[in-house]
């Protein structure tokens, strides 16, 4: 039988609930042909429901997991005492049922915090999370709907969505699909293009069912036709959900999301992610650390039980992919709107602007030199100017995202990071800098070349110059400026730089400058941001200029003029 139409006002109908010691939820595998509820009475049944996608959607999986822990707590209570090790063992099995969605681990961990109060305390926390999810999603939906209207034309919208992010995927309201229903309620949706979402067709089976239920006009879109629809002007905005969001704004979502983001960026179409705060993973610096679930080849080689590929055919069947933050217009949660792509674009533009300035001064001739800056938010990533790019013509696109701690590229790119990236990473690790500049400023390079040794670090100790006050030193009366050998092996230079910066300052020795020289190879300076690093670079170059002038031989005294009569005057 089919359900009653969803209420768009008043109390929303839940997609999962607690009933007499069991978990009741909509069996999403049966839709759209049959609406049926599953009654899950054991942890094993719940785990099977999660793995088989009877329940799916990051928020819904998390809530099911929380109720599963409550079920386990009641099952393992004897004479008023909970067998905590047994419950925690069940909780670990629940968490591992699907590894990509962070909500599952988050929800299970949260209810385990109430385990000391007994099974009822665990259940009370899980039920509170159900109510909380409805309120959270309502707030995110309102925020996202307003954002969409600020980014699109003032007319009914053509919206493209992927997978299912409606009430079936949450406690009741949904995220991205909830936003679409909200916009439709305001009379602002012309049509929704719904990706099939192969191979399990969550869009074709579930999202179309929810849109029909809510009375929102839609058409089903072949997955591979989405980019063509954008090219033909059939899409005003893309709205999707998320299963995990990294600190830097990278988003894991149903496989196919990444491709949509690339097409949307190509056609200048807003690409918006709507998800609860619980989907953000504060321990995950970037998307490279997201575990991507790989599912059975049978899901690809068979459709409705019938084989569509030769017997024994293998399949690449990831359940999710990772969309880089730079391709995302905004991530909307119940608390805030994040713009990861805008942050990278802004920092890339800053790198390009500073590079051009230093090029015009003759400090980064041709393709030489490199600049980097850390991304904010504790992501552990940095942007660095790409190798082989003319610094006078640099743009924001000529930058590479790297791990600030290792110097390794954080995402696939045709561009190469500079060879000196390892030195930047050493400075980030040892000095906690926010930005690093490496250039071939003439006087600093001359001093480095004249001073450097082949196999050991030399130290200069400029003293008494006012310019030392521009380096942020506690005692600007004197400072240590190291000169490193220019080894052919750049990682070796980086290792020596890190060892020097981490080493103790000799007793009575001068404070170290936030900069260093490399024999025959220029100067590297750092600061909290690019502006401070550049200012310090100017001071170091001016100090080196003064050192060159001070070291130059004094000019010979001019001969006394000869008197016309032969005498001297």
Secondary structure, 3 states (H helix, E strand, C coil): CCCCCCCCCCCCCCCEEEECCEEEEECCCCCCCCCCEEEECCHHHHHHHHHCCCCCCHHHHHHHHHHHHHHHHHHCEECCEECHHHHHHHHHHHHCCCCCCHHHHHHHHHHHCCHHHCHHHHHHHHHHHHHHHHHHHHHHHHHHHHHHHHHCCCCCEEEEECCCCCHHHCCCCCCHHHHHHHHHHCCCEEEEEEECCCCCCHHHHHHHHHHHHHCCCEEEECHHHHHHHHHCCCCCEEEECCCEECCCCCEEEECCHHHHHHHHHHCCCEEEEECCHHHECCCCCCHHHCCCCECCCHHHHEECCEECCCCCCCCCCECEEEECHHHCCEEECCCCEECHHHHHHHHHHHHHHHHHHHHHCCCCCCCCCEEEEECCCCCCEEEEEECCCCCCCCCCCCEEEEECCCCCECCCCCCCECCCHHHHHHHHHHHCCCEEEEECCHHHHHHHHHHCCCCCCEEECCECCHHHHHHCCCCCCECEEEEECCCCCHHHHHHHHHHHHHCCCCCCCCCECCEEEECCCEEEEEECCHHHHHHHHHHHHHHHHHHHHHHCCCCCCCCCCECCCCCEC
